[in-house]
Amino acid sequence: MSEPAAQPLLASANRAARAMRDLGDPLPDDVTARLTELAADRRPDAEVVAEAEALLRPHVLVDVHVDERAETTSSPGAAPPRLVQHGWRSFLVRVANPHRIEARLHGMTPGVFGIIDQKSHAARTVLPDTLDSVPRIEGAWLQAKLASSGDLSGLEAEYLVVSVYSREAGPRKGGLTFAAAVQESPESLTRPPEHLAGRRMMFDPRDYGASFEFDCTAAREIRFDVREPDGASSVAAITVRDAQGRSYPSTAMRLAPDMFFHEHVYRATGEVIRLPEGRYEITARRGPEYREAQVDVHVEAATDAVDLRLDRWIDPAGHGYYSGDPHIHAGGCSHYNVPSEGVTPETMIRHVRGEGLWLGSVLTWGPCYYHQKQFFSGESISPPALLENPAMQRAQGMTWEPQKTDRDGQSLLRYDVEVSGFPSSHSGHVILLGLTDQDYPGTELIEDWPSWNLPIMRWGHSQNALVGYAHCGLGLAAGTDELPNYVVPGFHSIGSNEIIVDVPLGAADFQAGAELAPAAELNIWYHLLNVGFRTLMLGETDYPCIYDEGPGVGRTYVRLPSPPQGPQALETWIAGLKDGASYFGDGRSHVFDLAVDGEVAREHAAAAPGAVRVTATVAAWLPEQPPPPPEPGRPAYSAPVGWHLERARLGESREVLLELVVNGVAVASQWVLADGVERDVAFDVTLERSSWVALRILRSVHTQPVFVEAGGRPIRASKRSAQWLHDSVDALWAAKSGFIREAERADARAAYDAAQAVYLTRRDECEAD
């Protein structure tokens, strides 16, 4: 075997030394200084390499050998295997690659499967998170990850860096294994190269891993004293990062209520996170009504608590507006898939409280349906935020006790249904809020439900439920940001498709969005309003499917005379939504008390068309400086085109544009300073006919409209809107009729025809083009 060339090996060693420094575990100064000097050493390569390898050997935890078939063998290096509980230690890995194979090295730790890419309705399909797998959880205490891509450059010897995490304290036996993934030819479409490499190793009787007797220094249990500005205790989203930006506790080892797809965890006043000694940046907030509070903490021997004072910039409840998210899930998407049950109300209430929401509608849908439907009660609930599976959590090392807070009673859950993963889902995903019975008559399985939505909507109405459509903009983008626009979409996805049939037949109340591009979400709504329908628009999150950050990324604020409380809290909130003032958006801007000529009622009668004064109180908050650009390949804010007040910022200023909308068209505007101050605004506008009026800051907030009927005439604002709706029904039928069961198709066709007839009648009644 030839000796490695000096310069490539030194370049690799210096890269690894820089990575160790950046990760907070630098090599000794004399080692890094000598490595630098060796780059200019004129001795033969063999002598330079021998000295460099001698310098590095004491810091190598694992020696990896790659053979001619790209199979690897790992063995312990000379570095003492000392770890820290709930923290990371970084070490060198020496890779001997005599056959100069180009591959990607992957580190594996037995029992910790981590997260796989989302391929279906659940992202984590292999986490052992069932009660009968507790011994596997107990043994899955060790995690390792390479500090870079792991690409092997084809050198005979090179150095990489591995970071190792321990969940436990004290002496522990554990192993580290590395696999070299080579791009297959032909490429496998079902298994990525690293999976194939790991599978090959499983079929060989040899031991490919390196075994260690680790010594793990205990971490400290740090209690968090979370306080509202008035001193009340509460739950907050807390993010703990070290100097290298790593979040704690380790995401790969989290169990509910700590989610592996969050960077933060939700903790109440008096609850804890275990942290090793070191310096941390700790931030806390409770949704967008709060500015992020940050403290820098040095955890040392005497540290046992951290004070977190929340920074609320606005309190909509002080104006009588109460927030809700009508679309969150406890199972499916980013939640667990093994078991296929998802999480419990005790976890979901913690998340809702931690985001400062008054109401969270937990919707049971296709994934996890048969398990999650047990939590339906027909009432709003506020359960304690307990650890949902104590045996599992004890095995995972989660020994802290959940704590009650002063604000717990302000947040409630209501379990209802999203008709998604059902036979009618092609027509749009239906949300049913306020059901008294969650089982469609005559059905036992999801597959028994109707294959189009109108029968389901009418069944929901028979229970006095509020019924509408989720993620309304999906598949409805028309290649323009114009509002309203008259491009008939293809209806190829699962947005609010059949709403254009259900609304004219009196069977749909709302659509929900504040997630995607406004033009895709608001266009159908504007057209329906233009022909006189009172359809509502709600802000939702679809957590954790469209958004993983937490409930309340999109939210709806409803004005009520008193907070929604008790078993009928959702029904109270729905009644206010139907009849009173409300608005929706991202929670970073707010519009209180929209009024026409001083009246805040949704319906306004005028003797004749003419001048009106539109008033409201508006507040928004942006930091003084825009955030830095996102890293390459990552979206800004929450989604590439989603709702976020930053997208309304005027250049480098803190101003955002508030627009007065009449019949879907912005007719007046003014710039508002987003400094958190509440300001009264007023617009004087002349209405030429019966009209709907609203205020908006696009991509952040939109009010429900006020309907102004002049001279007793109904709102018929646009013949073009009526014609667009009529023509869209034809496009909808062309796209969706093939998915409707043959036995139901005649009734569906009759309903589509009836909806079109309504639109033609209203078109003929319209006063304007």
N, C-alpha and C positions, 0 to 999 in steps of 0.2 A: 504494500500500500504506500502510495506516495505521500509526502508531507504536504499539508495545506500551504498554499501560497500566503506569504506574510500580509501583504497589503489588503487583499479581500477579507482575510480573517480579522485584521485590526479594524477595518471599516465596520464589519459586523459587530465586533466587540464594542466599539465606540457608540454605535447606534443603540445597542442594548444598555450601555452605561447611561446614556441620556434618558432612555425610557425609565430606568430605575430611579434616576433623579426626579423625573417628572411625576413618578408614582409615589414619591415620598419615602423611598427606601434606597437612598444613594449608596453606591459603592464608596469605600473609604477614599479620602482625598488622595492619598499616596498611590492608590491603584489607578485612579483615573488620570492622575498626572503622569504616571509612568507609561500608561497606554498611549498618551499623546506623544511622549518622547520617543516611543518605539516606532512611531510612524516615520521618523527621520533616521532611524538606526540603519547603518550600512552593513551590519553583519549579515552572514548568510541567512536565508529565509528560515532554515530549520532552527537556528539559534533564537531568532526573534520570535518565531511561533512558540517555541518551548517556553520562553520567558513569559509571553503573553498568557499562554494556557496556565502556567503556574500561578500567575497573578489572579486569574479568574476562577480557578478550580475551587477555592474555599467558598465561593458564592453561588455555585451551581447546585441546584436542588435535584435536578433530573438530567441524566444523560440519556439521549435518545439515539438509537441506531436505526438507520433506514437501509434495508437490504435491496437486492436487485429487483425484487417484485413490489417494491414500495411498501413492504410490510415493516412495521416498526417494533422495536423492543425498547422498553423504558427500564432504567435502573436508577437507584438512588445515587445522587451526587454527594459531594463533601459538605454542602451547606447544612448547618444544624436545622432540623425541621421544626422551627419554633413559629407558632401562629398566635393570633389574638382572637378571642371570642368576639363574634359579630363585627369583625374587622378584616382588613386585607393586609397581607404581607406579600411582597414581590421578590422573586428570585430569578436567577439566570437558568436557562435551559440550554445545554450544549447539544447540538444536532450533528452527529457524524453521518455523512451522506456520501460514502465513497463512490457510489455509482452516479453521482451528480444528477439525481432525479429531481425534476421540477414538480413540486406538489404544494399542497397547502396543509400545514399541520393543524390538527384540532386536538384540544385537550378535553379529556373526559374524566368524570369522577363517578364511580359506581353509585347508583341509586338516585342521583340528581339528574333528572331528565331535562329540566328547564322548559323553555318555551319553543314551540315550533311555529313555522309560518302559518298564518290563517288560511286554510284551504276550504273550510266549510263553515258551519255555524258555530264553531268553537275553536279557540286558538290553542288552548292547552289540552292536549288529548292524552297525555301520558303521565301527568302528575299523579303520584299515588296518594290521592286525597280522600279515600274512603276509610271508614272505621276499621274494616277488616285488613287494611293495609298499614295500620299504624306501625308495625315493626319496620316496614320499609321506610316510613317517614323518620322513625327514630334513627335509622342507620344512615339516612341521607343528610349527613351533617357537614360534608365537605364539598366545596365548590372551587373550581379552577377555571380561569380563562386567560388566554394569551393576550398580552397587552397590545398586540398589533394584529394584522391580518393573518399572520402565521405563514405567509408565503415563503417557501424555500427557494432560494435563488439558484440552486444547482451547484453551490460551493461544496467542497469536500467536508468542510466543517464551518459551522456558523453558530451564532448565539442569538437566542430569543429571550423574552421575558414572560414569565407566568406569574399571575397574581392569584393567591390562594386565600379562600375565605373559610373560616370555621364558625359553625353555629354554636359549638360547645366549648367548655372550659376544661382544663386539666389534661391528663395524658389520654390520647386517643389513637387507635390504630386506623390507618387509612391508606388508600392507594391512589396513584395518579397514572393515567394511561394517555398516550398520545398516538393518534392515527394520522397517516399521511394520505390525503385525498388527492387522487389523480383524476383528471377529467377523462371519462370513459369515451371510447369510440366504438360503436355509436353511443351517443349520450343517452342516459336513462331519463325517461320523462316522468318516472314515478319515484325515483330515489336519487337525491343529490349525491355528489361524490363522497361527502363525509359519511353519509349513511351506508354507502356501499363499502367504504373502508372499514367502518365499525363492524359490519356484518361479516366481512371476510375474517376478521379477528375472532368472532364468536365461534366459527367453525373449526378453529385450530386448537388443539389441546394445550399448546404452549401458554405460559403465563406472560402476557405482553406488558404487564403493569409493573410499576415500582411501588413497593410497600414501605411504609414509614411508621415509626412510633412518634407521633406528633406530640409536642408539648404546647398547650394552648393557654395563654394568659387570660384570666377572667376579665370580662367587660363589666362596666358599672351600669346599674339600673337607674336611669335618669328620669325623674318625675317632671312632668310638664304642668305648670300652673297657667292655664289658658284663661284669660280674662277679657270680657267685653269692655268697651270704654267706660261703662257705668259700674264696673267691678263684678258683674255677674259672671258665673262660670258657664262654659259652653263647650261644644265640640268644634274643632277646627281641622283643616287640612294642613298637616305639618310635613315639611320637606327638610330632611337633614342631608347635607352634602359635606364631604371632606374637601381638602384642598385640591384633590384631583377630580372633583365633580362627581364622585361616586355617591349613590344614595343609600340610605340606611333605614331599616334593615335591608339586607340583600333582596333584590326583587325576585331572583330565581328561587328563593327559599320561603317566600311568603305564603301564608294561608289566610283565607278570609277570617276577619274583615280586612286584612292587609292584602291588597290586590297586586299581583305580579305585573299588571299592565299599568299601574300608577307609579310615578316617582314618589308621591307623597303617601302618607298614611293618615287615617283619621284618629285623633286622640282627644279624649275629654280631659277636663281639668282633673289632675290627680293621677292620670294614667301614664304609662312609662314606655320608653324605648331603651334597649340595652345598647350602650356605646362603649367602645374601647377608649382608652386615653388618647387624646389628640385634639386638634382644632377643627371646629365645624362651623359652617354657615347654616343657620336654622331659620326657616321662613314659615309664616303662618298666615292663613286667610280663610274666610268663610264665604266663598263665592265672590261675584263681581261687585257686590255692594261694599266690599272692603278693599282697601289698599293692602298690598303685601307688607307685613311687618317682618323685619329681619333683625336677628341678633347674631353676633359672632361669639362663640363659646369655646373656651378651653376646658375640656373635660380632663380632670386630674383626680388625684386620690381623694380630695375633699369635696368633689362635685357630686351632688345628689339631686339637684333640681334646676330647672330653667324656667324663668318667668317669660311668658309670651303675652304681650298686651296687643290685642287686635285693634286694627285701625279702620273703623267704619267711616266711610265718607258720605253715605246717604242711608236713610231709613224709610223706605217706601211705606212701611206699616204706620209710620207717624202721620202719613197722609191718608191712611185708610186703604192702602193697596197691599194685597197679600199675594206672594209669589207661589207658583206651582209649576211643576214639570209634568205634563200629561203623558210622557212616554219614556219610561225607563224599564229596564229588565233585570231580573234576578237570575236568569239562566240564558245560555246561548251566547253567540258571538264571542267576545273576549273572555267571558266567564269559563268556568271549568266544564269539561265534557266527560271527565271520569271522576266522580259519577256524573251522569247526565242530568243531575237534579238542579245544579246551580247553587245559589246561596239562599239563606233564610231571611225572614223579616228582621231578625236581630242584627244582621249585617246591613241590610238595605236602609234601615232607619238611621244607622250611624252615618252612612254616606249622605243621606238627605239632610240630616242635622249639620253635618260638616260643611255643606254647601249653603247653609242658611236658607233653605227652602221651607215654606210652611206646609206644602203638600207635594207628595211624590206619588204619581200613579204608576204602580208596578204592574206591567202588562204581561200576562202569561201568553205565550205564543207557541209556535210549532216545536222548536227545541225545548226540551224540559217540560213540555205541556202537562204530561200526565202526573208528574211529581209536583210541579209548582201550583197546579190548580187546587191543591189541598189548602193553600193559604187564603183562598177567596172566602170572604165572610159576608159580603154585601155591606160592609161598614168600614169607616175609617178607623185606623188603629195607630197607637203610639207605643210600640213595645219597648222594653228595655234593650239597650244595645249590648247584649251579652255576647260572649264568645260562643259561637253556635255549636261547636263540637268540642267540649272540654278535653276529652280523651285524646283527640287528634292534636289539639293545641298543646297539651302537656308534652306529648311526644315530640312536638316541634320546638319545644323550649319556650312557648308563650305562657308564662306563669303569672302575668299581671292580672289584676282584678279590674273589671269594668267599673266605671264610676258614673253616678248620676250627676246631672248638672242643672243649673237654674233654668236653662232654656230648653230642656228636653221636651216639655209639653207643647212647645210652639210648632213642632214638626210632626206631621202625620203621614202615614202610608194608606193607600187604598188599592187593593188588588182588583184588577179588571182584566180585560182581554184585548189583545191585538190579533186580528184575523190575518195572520202571516204564517206561511207554511201550511195553509188550508187550501182546498180546491179553488176558492175564489180569489186567491192572492194575486193572480195575474191582473185583475181589474183594479188593483190598488190595495194597499194594506189598511184595513179598517181598524179604527180605535173605538172601543165601546166603553164609555165612562159612566159609572154609576149603575151597573147592572145589579139586579136582585137575584138573577139566575144566570149562571155562566154556561150552561149546556143548552145548545140549540135543540129545539124539540125534535124527538125521534132519532137522536144521534147518540152513539156510544164512542165512536172514533172520530178523529179529525177528518178522515176521508169521507165521512157521512154528511158533512156540512154542504150547503149549496155551492155550486160552482160559479156563481156570480153574486154580487154584493147586495143588490136591492132587497132580497128577502131577509138578509141578515140585518140590514139597516132598519127595516120595519119591525123586526123582532126586537131590536134594541129600543126603538121608540115605544113599543108596547110596554116596556118596563120603565118608561120615563128616563131612559139613559140619554146622554149626549153622545151623538155618533158622528164620526167624521173620518178623515183620511190622514195617515201618517206620512212623514218625509215627502211632502207634497210635490217637490220639484224634481224628484227622480224620473228621468226619462222625458222631461218636458222642456228641456233647454231648446231654444230655437235659433241659436247662433247670433243672438242680439241681446243687448242690455236694455233695449227700449221697453218702456212700460206705458200703457199696454202695447203689446205688439199683436200682429194679426197673422203670424205664421202658424199654420196648423201643425202641431207636433205629430210625431209618429206613434206616441203612446206605447213605446216599446219596453218600458220598465215598470216600476211598482209605485209610482207616485199617485197623486190624486186623480186617477183616470176616470173611474165611473162616477165621480162626483158630478160631472156635467149631466149625467142622467138622473142621479138621485136627488139633486137639489130642486130641479123644477117639479119633481113629483113629491116634494115635501118630505124627503126621507134622509137628508144629510144636513148636519148642523155646522160643520167646520172642516177646515183643513189645517194641518199643523206643519210648521217648518222652522224658519230662522236657523237653518243648517247649511243651505246651499246657495247658489247664486240667486239674488232677489228676483231677477226677471223670470227665472224658471218657476219660482215658488209663488209669486204674486200675480202672475198674468191671468190665470183662470179666475182667481179671486176678484181681481179688478173687473173682468168681464161680467161675472155674476152680479157684482154690485151695480154695474152700469145698467143692468136691465131690471133692477129693483129687488133682487134677493138680499136677505139679511144674513148671508153666510158669514160666520165668524172665522178669524184667523188666529191660531195659537202658536206660541213659541214652544219648542220641544227640543230634547237632546237625542233621543233614541240611544241612550246609554246602555251598554257599552258596544253599540254596533256602529253608528256613525261617529260618535265621539267616545273616547276612552277616558277623558279627563275626569269625569264625574258627572253626577246629575246636575241639571241646571245650566248647562252651557247655553242652551236656548231655554227661555222661561217666559211665563205669562203672569202678568200682574192684574189682579181684579180688585176693584173698589168695593168694600163691604163696610157696613156700619160697625162691625166688631170682628175680631179674629175668627177664622173658621176653626171650630173646636168640636170635639165629641164625635160620636159615631156617624153623624150626618154632616161632617165637615165638608166632604167633597160635594154633597148635594147643595150645601149653602154656597160654596164657591161657584158651582155651575149656575145656580140661580143668578148670582151677581154677574157672571159672564154673559148670560143671555140678555139681561135687562139693563145692566149698569155700565159704567166706564171701565175700560181695560186697555192694556197695551201689551205688546210682546217684543222680545228682542234678546240681546245678549246681556242685559243687566248693567251695562256700562253707561247707558244713558236712559233717562226717564222723562215721561211726559205725564204730568198730573193734571187732572181736572180740565180736560178739553171741553170747551164750552162755545156755543154759538149764541151771540147776544146775551151772554151771561148765564145761559141755561146749560147745565151739564148732562141733561137727559140725552139718551141715544136718539130719541125721536123728537124732532123739532118742527112745529107747524108755523108757517109764515103765510100771511094773507095773500102775498103775491111775490113773484120774483123781485130781486133787488139787492141792495147792499146789506151785508151782515158783518159783524165783527167776530172773529175767531180768536179765542184766548186760551192760554194754558200756562202752567208752570213747568219749566224745563231745566234739567240739570244733567251734566255729563262730566266724566272725569277721564283724562288722559295724563300720563306722566309728562313732565315738562319737555323731555327729549324723547323722540321716537326710539323704539328698541333697535339694537343692532340688526343688520341683515341676518337672515337664517343661514345655517350652515348649508353648503352645497347639497342639493338633493332633498332638503327638508322644506316643508311648506312653511310659510309665514303664519304665525298665530295658530289657529286651530285647523283650518282646512284651506286648500288652494283658493277657493272662491267663496268661502263661508262668511257668516256674519261676525264682524268684530269692529268695534269703534275705531280702531287704528286705521281701518281702511277708509274712514271718513275724514281723517286728519288732513287739513289743508297744508301741504308742504311740510315745513319744519315747525309750523305754529301749533297751537293747541285749539285752533278753531275747527268746528265741524258745521256742516250745512244742514239747517232745519228747513224743511219744505212743507208748504201747505199744498195738499193734494185735493183737487175737486174733480170728481168723476174720472179718477185715474191719472190726471194730468197735474204736474206741479205748476201752479199758477203764481206762486210767490215764495220767497225764501229769505232767510237771514242767517248770518253767521253767528254761532254761539260759542263762547269760550268754554272749553271743556276743563274747567278748573275745580269742578265739584260744587260750585255755588248755584243755588236755585235762583232762577230768574223768571220773571213774568214776561211773556211774549204776547204780541197781539198782531193780527193781520186784518186789514179791511179789504173785503172782496165783494164783488157784485156777482150774484148768482142769476143766471139767465133763465133757469128752469129749476124744477125740483132736482136736487143733487145730493150726493154724499160727500162729506168733508172729513179729512183726516190730516194728521201731522206725522212726519217721518224724518228720521235721519237714516238714510239708506245704509244698510249693512249694520245697523245697530238697534233701531227702535222704530216701531210703527204702532199707531193707535188703532183701535177699532174705530170705524167711522161714526160720525153723527149724520143721521138721515134727515135732510131738510125737505119737507114736502110743501111746496108753494101753491097756494090757491086750491088746495085739496087734491092736487094731481099727484099720482104715484111717480116714482123715479123711473124714468125711461130715457136714459141719457145718451144711448148710442145704438143706432141701427147696426153699425159695424160689429159691435160687441155681440148683439143678438145673432147676426149672421155667422160670426166666427164660432159661437157656441153650437149653432145648428150644424155647421160643416164639420166641427170637431167630433160630433156624435157619429157621423159617417166614418171618420178616420178611426175612431175608437172601435166601432163594430168590426171594421176591416182587420184591426190588429188583435182583437180579443175574442171574437165570436167563436173561433175554432177551439178555444179552451173551455167553452161552456158545454155542459153535457147536452146531448141531443134531446133528452127529455125535458130540459129546461129552456131550450133555445127559443121556442116559440113565444114563451112568456117574456123572455129577455128582449126579443125583437119588438114585441108590442110595447114594452116599456121604453125602448129607445125611440120608437116612433112617437109615443106620447110626449116624451121630452122634447123632441124636435118640434112637435106641434105647439108646445108652450113657447118655445123660442120664436117661432114664426109669428105667433099672436103678439108677443111683446115687441118684436121688431116693427110690426105695423103700428104699435102704440107709441113708438119712440118719437121724441121731438127733434132729434138731431141725428146727423149722419154718424 
